[in-house]
Amino acid sequence: GGVASSVMDAPAGGGGTGNGGGPAKRFSAPARGGPAKGGRNAWEQKRRDGPKKALKARVSFGSDDGDMRRGGGKRRGKKGSGGPRPVQVKPKLSEVTIPEVITVGDLAELLETHAAAVIKDLMKMGILASVSQSIQGDQAAAVAEAMGLSVTRGTDIDVEARALEQDEDTDEQLKPRPPVVTVMGHVDHGKTSLLDALRKSRVAAGEAGGITQHLGSYQIDLDAGGKITFLDTPGHAAFSAMRSRGANLTDIVVLVVAADDGVKQQTVEAIKAAKAAECPIIVAINKIDKEGADPEKVGVELLDHDVILERFGGEVLTAEVSALKGTGLEDLEDKIQLMAELLNLRANPNRMAEGVAVEARMERGLGPVATTIVQRGTLRVGDIIVAGSEWGRVRKLLINGVEVDEAPPGAPVDCLGLQGVPKAGDDLRVAATEQLARQIAEVRQQRDREERAAMLFAAQAEEKRGELFGERVRDDKKETIDVVIKADVQGSAEALRAAIEELKETDSFGYSAHCRVLRADAGALTLEDIQLASVSGALVVAFNVNPTAATMAEAQKLGIEVLESKIVYDALDEVTRRLADLVAPPASNWLGTVTGRAEVLQTFKIGKGIGMVAGCKVLEGEMKRGSNLRVMRGKQVMHEGSINQLRYLKEEVEVVEEGSECGISFETFDGVKQGDVIECYIGGGSSREDDDESAPDGED
């Protein structure tokens, strides 16, 4: 009886096994203690395989649906989202924008690579930099290009400029404004004297050396009504950048040419600057009262530079004037007014002011002063302004030294109130709020600091590279003088920087010396300037600046030389003299043309007939028997004479070429020492008397 018997006795049709009417399949329930006899192995296999099959099913199900977890089967996505979600793949970097200055770490992040890879690429370029150091934009661009990326150069200046932009003026808003006239020409042709005659003042008398060394701005009132704004540019060659800046700001260029001197170098340069700025030219032929004045000759010489005066059938207006006698001035003013009417010069005075700082300086008792030409709008006391990387609130305005409340378009105004001295040529804008002005100035100051740090780092990296890699990359033929410049105005500082960086001295063997300017700013000479100079033993040039006793004491303590000068060509001459000291002095004319250079490795004393013999290695060129020679100890000339004997090994020879060793004896010199350099010359005379005879009378 019981359940087992009832199941076993059940009819065939009730089981539903699907095999016709056959008997139902029997089974026995396992005992409580374990599986039935004979089924233990099957039971163990099922127990082992069961979890694996379930896990396999869950894994396969999760792999079909990207939103399922490996073991749980719980969805991460939205309920009911059908199918797998697409995988987001970041596009491969192909193009980057490199700023003017960037740190190595920021560059690595921008290029989506490791900082170590960037440092490695920089080392291949010979630049040693750490992750936190700043490098120049062109260096960063080279790294990016080496990685196969397309590079564009960018800056945040455009973003800052857009923050200060205003709407364009309509024709109804524009009103006539005074013309801005730049007076240009060769040095000592009477530009400032002409302006003095127009202004009835004596500015030229107060200039050091009698030459203009600053960019001056003035405004005159005409007897017939109206105003003219004048910019007076220096004529000295060192101030070419200042002349170009004046030409770019001006409406009309008055080219002053002395009637007794004609067209000179700076006259030609002024013509090129005016044409580059697309400014009309009016020629003022000055000094017509002097003996030898020839205005016709001036007109003919100007033809060579495509400046055709009216008298020769051209369109260039001309006026013959005498600044000393005051003649022809009204004619010049009339022609400036005529040209201004043809140009139809207009601006909107009823908007926030925009202008350009043509000059900037630090004045004792006044602070930073920016001489500005207002181009659009009206600048008023109390306006919040941004000039380059400096900002402030206008607290005083001066036109021709007279305090005013506002400066309309076309006015040259001295603006006081900036936090620091801007750079000459910086745009000056009125900002809507103090917060905006401060933010823009801070961004620009940070960029300036990074640029200075990058420049200083580049200079230091070059020296470290030479120390690390030795003679393989170091150029022993170049000497460098580091210079720190402080001037009374920013324009003079920039002019000196450009002129000093162009100075170079080279000797007969290509050894050269040049200058590297570490800093060129306007203002008083400070202890910070002296400390910067002490890093590399730089020369400090104080131009029209009087150093304090404390500053000079610090310079003397650190062994820094301070060169004070008030005339630009005196300063350049002093720097040139120091460069000349770093290269060998020029050889005497009687020596001839240099052919070779040898270093003395050892000296020998051989009897009375031969005397001192120098064992040498030819470094450059070749040494020839019977040639003239010069013995150098450092940069000092020890002897000039001729070669007595030239030996290779034990044989006397005619020529010893580069890379070979030889023995050289002298006719009348026994003072040669190890380390001296012997220079060989041919084609000259046989003695110093030949040089004396060839010199003109009165010369040594």
C-alpha positions in Angstrom: 0.0 0.0 0.0 0.9 3.6 0.3 2.1 6.1 -2.2 4.7 3.8 -3.8 2.2 1.1 -4.5 -0.4 3.4 -5.9 2.1 5.0 -8.3 3.4 1.7 -9.4 -0.2 0.4 -10.0 -1.4 3.5 -11.9 -2.8 2.9 -15.4 -0.6 3.7 -18.5 -2.8 6.5 -19.8 -2.5 8.6 -16.7 1.3 9.2 -16.8 1.5 11.2 -20.0 5.0 10.0 -20.9 4.2 10.2 -24.5 5.2 6.7 -25.5 1.9 5.3 -26.4 0.1 3.2 -23.9 3.3 1.8 -22.4 3.8 1.5 -18.7 5.0 4.6 -16.8 8.7 4.9 -16.0 9.4 3.8 -12.5 11.6 5.7 -10.1 12.5 5.3 -6.4 12.7 8.2 -4.0 16.2 8.5 -2.5 16.7 7.7 1.1 17.1 10.5 3.5 20.8 9.7 4.1 21.8 10.1 0.4 21.2 8.9 -3.1 19.8 5.5 -3.9 22.1 2.6 -4.4 23.8 2.7 -7.7 23.0 6.4 -8.3 25.6 8.1 -6.1 28.0 9.0 -8.9 25.3 10.5 -11.0 24.1 12.6 -8.0 27.6 13.9 -7.3 28.1 14.8 -11.0 24.8 16.7 -11.0 25.7 18.5 -7.8 29.0 19.6 -9.3 27.7 20.6 -12.7 24.6 22.4 -11.6 26.2 25.7 -10.4 28.6 25.8 -13.4 25.7 25.6 -15.8 23.8 28.3 -14.0 26.8 30.6 -13.9 27.5 29.9 -17.6 23.9 30.8 -18.4 24.1 34.1 -16.5 27.5 35.0 -18.1 26.2 34.4 -21.6 23.1 36.4 -20.9 25.1 39.3 -19.5 27.4 39.2 -22.6 24.4 39.6 -24.8 23.3 42.7 -23.0 25.9 45.4 -22.2 23.8 46.6 -19.3 23.9 43.3 -17.3 26.5 42.7 -14.6 28.5 39.5 -14.6 27.0 37.7 -11.7 23.9 39.6 -10.8 21.9 40.2 -13.9 20.8 43.7 -12.6 20.3 46.4 -15.3 22.3 49.6 -15.0 20.4 51.3 -17.8 16.8 52.3 -18.0 14.2 49.6 -17.5 13.0 48.3 -20.8 15.9 49.7 -22.9 16.2 47.2 -25.7 19.6 46.1 -26.9 23.1 47.1 -25.9 24.1 50.8 -25.7 26.9 52.1 -28.1 30.4 52.5 -26.6 31.7 56.1 -26.6 35.1 56.1 -28.3 37.2 59.3 -27.9 38.4 60.6 -31.3 42.1 60.5 -32.0 43.9 63.9 -31.5 45.0 65.4 -34.8 45.1 69.2 -34.3 46.2 71.4 -31.4 46.4 75.1 -30.7 49.7 76.1 -29.0 49.8 79.4 -27.0 52.8 81.8 -26.9 54.1 80.3 -23.6 53.2 77.0 -22.0 54.6 74.7 -19.2 55.8 71.3 -20.0 53.1 69.7 -17.9 50.3 71.7 -19.6 51.8 70.8 -23.0 51.8 67.0 -22.1 48.1 67.3 -21.1 47.3 69.2 -24.2 49.0 66.6 -26.4 47.4 63.7 -24.4 50.7 62.1 -23.6 53.0 61.7 -20.6 55.2 64.5 -19.4 58.2 62.2 -19.7 57.6 61.9 -23.5 57.5 65.7 -23.9 60.7 66.1 -21.8 62.4 63.4 -24.0 61.4 65.2 -27.2 62.7 68.5 -25.8 66.0 66.9 -24.9 66.4 65.8 -28.5 66.1 69.4 -29.4 68.8 70.3 -26.8 66.3 71.8 -24.3 66.5 70.7 -20.7 63.2 71.4 -18.9 61.3 70.1 -15.9 57.5 69.6 -15.8 56.8 72.9 -14.2 59.0 75.0 -16.4 57.7 77.2 -19.2 58.8 77.0 -22.8 58.3 79.1 -25.8 55.4 78.5 -28.2 57.7 77.6 -31.1 59.4 75.0 -29.0 56.1 73.5 -27.9 54.9 73.6 -31.6 58.0 71.6 -32.6 57.2 68.9 -30.1 53.6 68.7 -31.3 54.7 68.5 -35.0 57.1 65.8 -34.1 54.1 63.7 -32.9 52.4 64.2 -36.3 49.9 66.8 -35.1 48.7 69.8 -37.1 49.6 72.9 -35.1 48.0 76.3 -35.0 49.3 79.2 -32.8 46.8 80.9 -30.6 46.7 83.4 -27.8 44.2 84.8 -25.4 44.9 88.4 -26.6 42.0 88.1 -29.0 39.7 87.1 -26.3 40.8 90.0 -24.1 40.4 92.4 -27.0 36.9 91.2 -27.7 35.9 91.9 -24.1 36.7 95.6 -24.7 35.2 95.8 -28.1 32.4 98.2 -28.8 29.9 98.6 -31.6 31.0 100.2 -34.9 30.2 103.8 -35.4 27.5 105.0 -37.8 28.1 107.8 -40.3 25.9 110.1 -38.3 28.0 109.7 -35.2 31.3 110.7 -36.8 32.6 114.2 -36.3 35.7 115.9 -37.8 38.9 115.5 -35.8 42.4 117.1 -35.9 45.0 115.4 -38.1 47.8 113.4 -36.5 51.0 114.4 -38.2 54.4 112.6 -37.7 57.5 114.6 -38.4 60.3 112.3 -39.7 63.7 112.7 -41.2 67.4 112.3 -40.8 69.2 113.2 -37.6 70.1 116.9 -37.3 67.9 118.0 -40.2 65.9 120.2 -38.0 62.7 118.2 -37.1 62.4 119.4 -33.5 63.5 122.9 -34.4 60.7 123.0 -36.9 58.2 121.9 -34.3 59.7 124.5 -31.9 59.1 127.2 -34.5 55.5 126.0 -35.0 54.9 125.8 -31.2 57.0 128.9 -30.5 59.1 126.9 -27.9 62.6 125.6 -27.5 62.4 121.8 -27.0 65.5 121.0 -29.0 67.7 123.1 -26.7 66.9 120.7 -23.9 67.8 117.5 -25.7 71.0 115.8 -24.6 73.6 116.1 -27.3 71.3 118.3 -29.3 69.4 115.3 -30.8 65.9 114.0 -30.2 65.9 110.8 -28.2 62.2 110.6 -27.3 59.0 110.4 -29.2 57.3 113.8 -28.4 53.7 114.8 -29.0 52.2 118.3 -29.2 49.1 120.0 -30.4 49.0 123.5 -31.9 46.1 125.9 -32.5 46.0 127.4 -35.9 45.3 131.2 -36.4 42.6 130.3 -39.0 41.0 127.9 -36.5 41.4 124.2 -36.1 44.2 122.1 -34.5 47.0 119.9 -35.6 48.6 117.1 -33.5 52.3 116.5 -34.1 54.5 113.5 -33.2 58.2 114.2 -33.2 60.3 111.1 -33.9 64.0 110.7 -33.3 66.3 110.6 -36.3 69.1 108.5 -34.9 69.5 105.1 -36.5 68.9 103.4 -33.1 65.3 104.7 -33.0 64.0 103.0 -36.1 61.3 101.1 -34.2 60.1 104.3 -32.6 59.9 105.9 -36.1 57.9 103.0 -37.4 55.5 103.2 -34.4 54.9 106.9 -35.2 54.2 106.2 -38.8 51.6 103.5 -38.0 49.7 106.0 -35.7 49.7 108.9 -38.0 47.4 110.4 -40.7 50.1 112.4 -42.5 53.9 112.2 -42.6 56.0 115.4 -42.8 59.3 114.4 -44.2 62.0 117.0 -43.2 65.0 117.2 -45.5 67.8 119.7 -45.0 68.3 121.8 -48.2 72.1 121.8 -47.7 72.5 118.1 -46.9 69.9 116.3 -49.1 68.6 112.8 -48.7 70.4 110.6 -46.1 70.1 107.2 -44.6 67.3 107.9 -42.1 65.5 110.0 -44.7 65.2 106.8 -46.8 64.2 104.8 -43.8 61.4 107.3 -43.0 60.2 107.1 -46.6 59.9 103.3 -46.3 58.1 103.6 -43.0 55.6 106.0 -44.4 54.9 103.9 -47.5 54.6 100.8 -45.3 51.9 102.6 -43.3 50.3 103.9 -46.5 50.5 107.5 -45.2 50.6 110.5 -47.5 53.8 112.5 -47.4 54.4 116.2 -47.3 58.1 117.2 -47.9 59.4 120.1 -45.8 62.7 121.3 -47.2 64.3 123.0 -44.2 67.3 125.3 -43.8 66.7 127.1 -47.0 68.4 130.2 -45.5 71.8 128.4 -45.2 74.6 128.9 -47.6 74.7 126.0 -50.1 71.0 125.3 -49.8 69.7 123.6 -53.0 66.0 122.6 -52.9 66.1 121.5 -56.5 68.8 118.9 -55.6 66.6 117.6 -52.8 63.7 117.1 -55.2 66.0 115.2 -57.7 67.3 112.9 -55.0 63.8 112.1 -53.8 63.0 110.9 -57.3 65.3 107.9 -56.7 63.0 106.8 -53.9 59.7 107.2 -55.8 58.8 110.5 -54.0 57.8 112.9 -56.9 57.2 116.5 -55.9 54.5 118.6 -57.5 57.1 120.7 -59.2 58.3 117.6 -61.0 54.8 116.6 -62.1 54.0 114.4 -59.0 51.4 114.5 -56.3 53.6 115.0 -53.2 53.1 118.4 -51.6 56.2 120.4 -50.6 57.0 123.5 -48.5 60.3 125.3 -48.3 60.8 126.5 -44.7 63.4 127.8 -42.3 62.9 126.8 -38.7 65.6 129.3 -37.6 64.1 132.3 -39.4 60.5 131.2 -39.1 59.8 131.5 -42.9 57.4 129.2 -44.8 55.6 127.9 -41.7 52.2 129.1 -42.7 52.5 127.5 -46.1 53.4 124.2 -44.3 50.3 124.5 -42.0 48.0 125.2 -45.0 49.2 122.2 -46.9 48.7 120.0 -43.8 45.1 121.3 -43.5 44.5 120.7 -47.2 45.7 117.1 -47.0 43.5 116.6 -43.8 40.4 117.8 -45.7 41.2 115.4 -48.6 41.5 112.6 -46.1 38.1 113.5 -44.5 39.4 112.6 -41.0 36.4 111.9 -38.6 35.8 110.0 -35.3 32.9 109.5 -32.8 33.6 111.5 -29.7 30.5 110.1 -27.8 31.8 106.7 -26.9 34.3 105.1 -24.5 37.8 106.1 -25.5 40.3 104.1 -27.5 43.8 105.1 -28.2 47.5 104.1 -28.4 50.2 104.8 -25.8 52.9 106.2 -28.0 55.3 106.6 -25.1 55.4 105.7 -21.4 57.6 106.6 -18.5 57.8 106.8 -14.7 58.0 110.3 -13.4 58.9 111.2 -9.8 56.0 112.7 -8.0 53.5 111.7 -10.8 54.0 107.9 -11.1 53.4 106.1 -14.4 52.6 108.5 -17.3 51.3 107.2 -20.7 51.5 109.6 -23.6 48.4 108.6 -25.6 46.9 109.6 -28.9 43.1 109.3 -28.6 41.8 107.7 -31.7 38.1 107.3 -30.9 35.8 108.4 -28.1 36.6 110.9 -25.4 39.0 110.1 -22.5 37.8 111.6 -19.2 39.1 111.9 -15.7 37.7 109.0 -13.6 37.6 106.5 -16.5 38.8 103.0 -15.8 41.4 102.1 -18.4 43.5 99.2 -19.6 46.8 99.7 -21.4 48.6 96.5 -22.2 49.1 94.6 -19.0 48.4 97.6 -16.8 45.1 99.1 -15.6 44.0 102.0 -13.4 41.6 104.9 -13.0 42.4 108.2 -14.8 43.3 110.7 -12.1 44.8 113.5 -14.3 45.0 114.4 -18.0 47.5 116.8 -19.5 47.6 118.3 -23.0 50.7 120.3 -23.8 51.4 120.4 -20.0 48.0 121.9 -19.2 45.6 119.9 -17.1 42.2 119.2 -18.7 39.1 117.2 -17.8 38.8 115.3 -21.1 40.7 114.5 -24.3 38.7 114.3 -27.5 39.7 112.3 -30.6 43.0 113.3 -32.1 44.4 114.8 -28.9 47.9 113.9 -27.5 47.3 113.5 -23.8 49.5 112.5 -20.9 47.4 110.1 -18.9 48.1 109.5 -15.1 46.6 106.8 -12.9 47.9 103.5 -14.3 49.2 101.0 -11.8 52.5 100.5 -13.8 54.3 101.7 -16.9 52.8 100.1 -20.1 54.9 99.3 -23.1 55.2 101.9 -25.9 52.7 101.0 -28.6 50.2 99.3 -26.3 46.5 99.9 -27.0 44.7 101.9 -24.4 41.0 101.1 -23.8 38.3 102.3 -21.4 36.7 99.3 -19.6 33.1 99.1 -18.5 34.0 98.0 -14.9 36.9 97.9 -12.6 36.6 94.2 -12.3 36.9 93.6 -16.0 39.9 95.9 -16.2 41.6 94.1 -13.4 40.9 90.6 -14.8 42.3 91.5 -18.2 45.4 93.1 -16.7 46.1 90.1 -14.5 45.8 87.7 -17.4 48.2 89.8 -19.4 50.7 90.2 -16.5 50.7 86.4 -16.0 51.4 86.0 -19.7 54.3 88.5 -19.5 55.7 86.7 -16.5 55.6 83.4 -18.3 57.3 84.9 -21.4 60.1 86.4 -19.3 60.5 83.1 -17.4 60.6 81.2 -20.7 63.2 83.6 -22.2 65.4 83.3 -19.1 65.0 79.5 -19.0 65.9 79.3 -22.7 69.1 81.2 -22.0 70.0 79.1 -19.0 69.1 75.9 -20.8 71.6 76.7 -23.5 74.4 77.0 -20.9 73.3 73.8 -19.2 73.2 72.0 -22.5 76.8 73.0 -23.1 77.8 71.7 -19.7 75.9 68.5 -20.2 77.0 67.6 -23.7 80.3 69.4 -23.7 82.1 70.5 -26.9 79.8 68.5 -29.1 77.1 71.2 -28.9 78.9 74.2 -27.4 80.1 76.9 -29.8 83.4 78.1 -28.5 83.6 80.8 -31.2 80.8 82.9 -29.6 81.1 85.2 -26.6 78.1 86.9 -25.1 77.6 90.0 -23.0 74.4 90.0 -21.0 72.8 93.4 -20.7 70.1 94.9 -18.4 68.6 98.2 -19.7 66.8 100.8 -17.7 65.7 104.0 -19.4 63.6 107.0 -18.6 60.9 106.1 -21.2 59.8 102.8 -22.6 60.5 103.9 -26.2 64.1 104.6 -25.4 64.4 101.2 -23.6 63.1 99.4 -26.7 65.3 101.4 -29.0 68.4 100.6 -27.0 67.4 96.9 -26.9 67.0 96.7 -30.7 70.3 98.6 -31.2 72.3 96.6 -28.7 71.1 93.3 -29.9 72.3 94.2 -33.4 75.9 94.9 -32.1 78.4 92.3 -33.0 82.2 92.1 -33.2 84.1 89.4 -35.2 87.8 88.8 -35.6 89.7 87.4 -38.6 89.0 83.7 -37.6 85.3 84.1 -37.2 85.3 84.4 -33.4 82.4 86.7 -32.5 80.9 88.5 -29.6 77.3 89.7 -29.3 74.9 91.0 -26.7 71.9 89.3 -25.1 69.4 91.7 -23.4 67.9 90.2 -20.3 65.5 93.1 -19.5 64.7 96.5 -21.1 62.2 98.6 -19.0 61.4 102.2 -18.1 61.8 103.5 -14.6 64.3 103.9 -11.8 67.1 101.4 -11.5 66.1 99.0 -8.7 67.8 96.4 -6.5 65.9 93.8 -8.4 67.6 94.9 -11.6 71.0 94.6 -10.0 70.2 91.1 -8.6 69.0 90.0 -12.1 72.3 91.3 -13.6 74.3 89.4 -10.9 72.9 86.0 -12.1 75.1 86.2 -15.2 77.4 89.1 -14.5 75.4 91.3 -16.9 76.3 94.9 -17.8 73.6 97.4 -16.6 72.9 100.3 -18.9 71.2 103.3 -17.2 70.0 105.6 -19.9 68.8 109.0 -18.6 68.3 107.4 -15.2 70.1 108.4 -12.0 70.7 105.4 -9.8 70.3 105.8 -6.1 73.3 105.5 -3.7 71.8 102.2 -2.3 71.5 100.7 -5.8 75.1 101.7 -6.7 76.3 100.2 -3.4 74.6 96.9 -4.1 76.0 96.9 -7.6 79.5 97.5 -6.3 79.0 94.8 -3.7 78.0 92.2 -6.3 80.6 93.3 -8.8 78.1 94.6 -11.4 79.2 97.4 -13.7 76.6 100.2 -14.2 77.0 102.2 -17.4 75.3 105.6 -17.1 74.6 107.6 -20.3 72.4 110.4 -21.6 73.2 110.1 -25.3 72.3 107.0 -27.2 75.4 106.8 -29.4 77.7 107.1 -26.3 76.0 104.1 -24.8 76.3 102.1 -28.0 80.0 103.0 -28.3 80.7 101.8 -24.8 78.9 98.5 -25.4 80.8 98.1 -28.7 84.1 98.7 -26.9 83.3 95.9 -24.5 82.4 93.5 -27.3 85.7 94.3 -29.0 87.6 93.3 -25.9 86.1 89.7 -26.2 87.6 89.1 -29.7 91.1 89.3 -31.0 92.1 92.8 -32.1 92.4 93.4 -35.9 95.7 92.4 -37.3 98.2 95.1 -38.6 97.9 95.8 -42.3 101.4 94.7 -43.0 100.7 91.2 -41.9 98.4 90.5 -44.9 95.6 87.9 -45.1 95.2 85.2 -42.4 95.7 81.6 -43.6 95.9 79.5 -40.5 95.8 79.2 -36.8 97.8 76.8 -34.5 97.8 76.2 -30.8 101.1 75.9 -28.9 101.2 72.5 -27.1 104.8 72.6 -25.8 107.9 74.8 -26.1 111.6 73.8 -26.6 114.9 75.7 -26.3 117.3 74.6 -29.1 120.7 76.2 -29.1 121.7 79.7 -30.2 121.0 79.3 -33.9 117.4 78.4 -33.6 116.3 79.6 -30.2 112.8 78.9 -28.9 110.7 76.4 -30.8 106.9 76.0 -30.4 105.5 72.5 -30.8 102.0 73.3 -32.3 98.9 71.6 -33.7 97.2 73.4 -36.6 93.6 74.1 -35.7 92.4 75.9 -38.8 93.8 76.5 -42.3 97.5 76.0 -42.9 100.8 77.3 -41.8 103.4 78.3 -44.4 107.1 78.8 -44.1 108.3 82.4 -44.4 104.8 83.8 -43.7 104.1 86.6 -41.3 102.7 85.6 -37.9 101.0 86.9 -34.8 101.3 85.3 -31.4 98.1 85.7 -29.2 97.8 85.0 -25.5 94.1 85.1 -24.9 93.0 88.4 -26.6 96.4 90.0 -26.1 98.9 90.4 -29.0 102.3 89.1 -27.7 104.3 89.3 -30.9 104.0 90.2 -34.6 106.8 88.9 -36.9 107.5 86.1 -39.3 108.1 82.3 -39.3 111.8 81.4 -39.3 111.6 77.7 -39.6 108.6 75.2 -40.1 109.2 71.5 -39.4 107.1 68.4 -39.6 108.6 65.6 -37.6 112.3 66.2 -38.2 112.0 67.6 -41.8 111.7 71.2 -42.8 108.6 71.7 -44.9 106.8 74.4 -46.8 103.3 73.9 -45.6 101.6 72.1 -42.6 97.8 71.6 -43.0 95.0 71.5 -40.5 95.0 68.7 -38.0 98.8 68.1 -38.2 101.5 68.9 -35.7 104.5 70.9 -36.4 107.4 72.9 -35.0 107.7 76.7 -35.5 110.6 78.9 -34.7 110.7 82.7 -34.6 113.1 85.2 -35.8 113.2 87.6 -32.9 110.8 86.2 -30.2 111.5 83.8 -27.4 108.5 84.6 -25.1 106.1 82.0 -26.6 104.3 79.8 -24.0 102.1 76.7 -23.9 98.5 77.6 -24.7 99.4 80.6 -27.0 97.8 80.8 -30.4 99.9 81.5 -33.5 98.2 83.1 -36.5 99.7 82.8 -40.0 99.4 85.6 -42.6 100.5 85.9 -46.2 100.4 88.7 -48.9 101.6 91.5 -46.6 104.8 93.3 -46.2 108.0 92.0 -44.6 108.0 94.4 -41.6 106.1 97.0 -39.7 107.8 99.7 -41.7 105.7 98.6 -44.7 102.5 99.3 -42.7 103.8 102.7 -41.6 104.7 103.7 -45.2 101.3 102.7 -46.5 99.4 104.8 -43.9 98.3 108.2 -45.1 99.9 111.3 -43.6 98.8 112.1 -40.1 97.8 108.4 -39.3 99.7 105.8 -37.4 
